[in-house]
Amino acid sequence: MNILRSKLFAPLALSLSSNAHAQVPASDAAAGAPTELFSAGYLFQVLGSLVLVFVCLFAVVYFLKRFNGVSVGSASALRVIGSASVGQREKVVLIEVGGEQLLIGVAPGSVRTLHVLPEPLVDTSAQESGAPDFAAVLRAANPLGSRS
């Protein structure tokens, strides 16, 4: 094993020892001042990279909003109040349409009205006066505004 190790690593050890004793030309020694870490070119490269990352991030957010069907405005006539799964692929959804609340059943290939509520179960005006929901906070913090 030692013979194999000496045959493999002997050329590497010789090259390292010869490079360690190599002479540095006098012109390189005089001009060998360390380069400046925060030079203008380096700072421009770092700031340019940062700007590029932010532009890519905003482009991804813009395209996700545009092509995922996420509505930005909350002035929709239709609003989902709540939902519950009643099976593997079936759901019961409570929606509000123009001040009226409907209970609908959603299954693969069909949507049916189960019940029209004579009076609202959930008072939507009490919800809006409370703490803002996550969507409202995200909309307020969005640097692109409410444009879509």
Beta strands, then each sheet from edge to edge (+ up, - down):
strand 1: 78-85
strand 2: 91-97
strand 3: 100-107
strand 4: 110-117
sheet 1: 1+ 2- 3+ 4-
end
